[in-house]
Amino acid sequence: MRTVRFFILYLFFCISIHAEEKTDTIVTVNGFLKDKTSKEALPGASVRMGKAGTTTDPGGFFSIRCPKNHIRLEMSFIGYVTKTLSFNYLTKDTFAGIIYLERSNSLLPEVIVSGSDRSQTAVHSAQPGKLEMSREAIKAIPALFGESDVIKALQVQPGVSGGMEGFAGMYVRGGTGYDNLFMIDGHPVYQMNHLGGLFSAFNTEATDYVTFYKSGFPAQYGGRLSSVTDIRTRDGDPAGYHGSAMLGLTSGNVSLSGPLIKDKTAFNLSARRSWTDVLSIPVLGIKNSRDRKDGMETTGGYSFTDLNMKLNHRFNENNKVYLLFYFCQDDLKSGEKFFSSEKETDEANGFYENGDALRLRWNDFLSAWGWSYRLNSKLSGRISGSYTRYSSLSEHSVFNSSGKEGTEDYASRGIKKSTDNRVDDTGAGIHFDYYPAARHRINFGTNFIRHRFRPGDIRSETSGGDGFDVYRLTDVLSGNEFNVYMEEDWVLSNVFRVNMGLRSSLFSMRNSSYFSLEPRLSGRVLLNRDLSLKLSYSRMNQYSQQLSESYISLPTDTWVPASGKFRPLASDQYSAGVCYDFRRGCFFSLDGYYKRMENLLEYRDGYELLSFYPSAKADGNSGWEDKITSGKGRSYGMEVTVAGETGKARGGIGYSLMWSEREFAEINMGRVFPSKYDNRHKVNITGSWKINDRTELTGSWVYMTGNRVTLPVESYRGLATDGFTPEEAPVNPYENEFGMVYYERKNNVRLPAYHRLDIGLNIYRQTKRGCTGIWNVSLYNAYSRMNPIAIRREGMYGVSGNVLDTGSRDEWDNRFRAFSIFPVVPSVSYMLKF
């Protein structure tokens, strides 16, 4: 493998020093594509000249080679009217200037460009596993409570598992969920979920477009193993004010864009908040008014907030700056309190009060800036800096008291445990794009990130009884990450295209340093105009990961860095595929992949027997390292996609055949076991039908082989219950009210298959003042399939109430019950665009 990597490195530099030779009959035409109204750049737009074609970069710039005679360029973009630019004869390379595209006049937004444009772009691209989605495409997929969702739009893609019912998890090609890189305008963030995953933390109204990679990763991306999701936010409109407001059953959002200095400085502001906490107040009030007479009271509430703000200033067409702010926060509270009722007090039973309370809070904050500039038609650059903070708090308290407060017989005791997890990243980088020729692009750059991890600031407080006791463990780990990368995309001929790159990274923390080389190689062979073969290889490294102690991954799970004991995570992914354009609005792709993962971290078997509050070691390492172990994994599979359109209907079908396995020396006795999300088969069907210019029907159906869980196959009693003394038969720490259990292997049971149908209806209406109103009526899980997300074990108790004391095998019976969350969920929302 080392020889292969250095050969790729040598090949990369050998090819990079050559420039494309020009001929007397070829010229280069370049320019910018922008929105006619907002003057925003249109990245990813298609520019075609006969069989040849290209797409615009993030700044809207394009460069294409053409014959000198009879030049006819067709430019198209999602939701815009196609425009044609013609030249009779050119004697030299030409800068076409800024070309403005107009949005479609229809109230109903176009979700995709024509099938031919989309298919040809996929056929000619050198990178397999790449997907671009516009804001309109994301909104076309029905979601929970009518909230359009970036993550759920990606979950319906082949090779991507959604994890658990209703949750916005992403498990890409056998990944772990924490190995996905999420970026906002090129700046990494940690948190992607609201309410443990029911909603994504990315506001669709603030999104311009999304680029998603699951293989063939560009060299500029790194730090995660499985996927890259780069969300580009909308620039402010320097020409005029406009915005939108949405009101739904559980949340609402508002978006506003406009100029601060006409045609120079603009802003874009989007805010979203849920009001489930407000709605729960009268519900809990009614419930507690009934329960208080019985000595019981319930507390609870949940809210989420996210805010996106972007300021952009244009000095001229070649120099722009922006400021970006992003914030999201969730706050969940729940608890119960039991106290002496009026009847119990009258019967002289005394006063008592006990209860518990739980609070979960997590938030993510990003502030960033960037300056992009174009030195000439061939070279442009971008300088940026950012600060990211992710923090979470898990707090659990238990309290009880007896007697009346202020009297001699009053006594109280309380225990409060909290865990505060936090990550702070400060980074800066510089990136260049160089076009030595129309079909030859080189980008290179470097970035630096200063990490500060606090894997567990644990605080335990005990009050009452013998006094007040506090325990606290604080251990801050600081590390530095430095990356340098270079990538080349070269159309060698009408048949061959190659994208190759190399990324080198250095990560240091305390006395440990890790250097990695990450070669990337993608290639395309165009067999004919409509058929291409693709190959890719990617090496990825990851220097931090999230540890989950429960079956359900939560945002409050701890982020930990690579350390002297555990090396960084690494993966090698190989991918091959074929793309075919049927030329009748239909597109077909077939991809196969194999991914090998190393140095994965998991809690080892029996970790819960270790001290819950371990002291810091002499070498400065935290106690969390004693609870985990490292291992390896592999995943492989096949993905098929068929997409097309005919008349007013468009849609797609995706199928995935997947395997995902893990191997840890200290888990499952060292034997290979399937991962939790080893979903063998997955089918996605999405579609939309434009009934007329004002009404659209959308739908999606998903089928997936069930997730895996670990369940015991036997239960039996320990010797301590048969009259033996503790010295003769020590109490087994694993023994509980179910007795002792025997597990055959990890993840030995597969849950029932998961399937769900979502449908939505969008109705567009023009108001008298020229605004557009959009009603959305949708059904999540339309046929009310109760999909199990977990299995709970229950015991049949004997007369004494303890299963171990019954002595009867018939009365000692363990049963398992499936646990589900959502039946059919209807939703209605209204959006006003102005």
Protein Blocks (a to p, Z undefined) as FASTA:
>chain_A
ZZmmmmmmmmmmmmmmpccdddfkbccdddddddfklopacehiacdehjbccdddfkop
acddddfbhpacddddehiacdddddfbdcbdcdebjadddddfbfbacfbdcfklmmmm
mmmpmbghiacddfklmmmpccehhiacfklmmmmpghiaehighiacdceehiaojacc
cdeehiacfbfceehilaccbdfklpcbdcddfehiafkbghiakbccddddddddfkbc
cddddddfkbccddddddfbghkaccdddddddfklmmmmmmmmmmmmmmmmnopacddd
dddddddddddddfblmbccddddddddddddddddddddfklmmnonopaddddddddd
dddddddddddddfblmbccddddddddddddddddddddedjehiakbccddddddddd
ddddddddddddddfbfklccddddddddddddfbacddddeehjbccdddddddddddd
ddddddddddfblmbccddddddddddehjbccddddddddddddfblmbccdddddddd
dfbdcddfbfbdcfkbccddddfklccdddddddddddddehnopacdddddddddehia
cddehklmpcfbdcddfkopafklmmpccdddddddddddddddehjbccdddddddddd
dddfkgghhpacddfklcfbacdddddddfblmbccdddddddddddddddfbdcddfkl
nopafklmccdfkbcfkopaddfbghkbccddddddddddddddddfkopacddddddeh
klopacdfbdcddddddfkopaklnopaklmccddddddfbdcdddddddddZZ
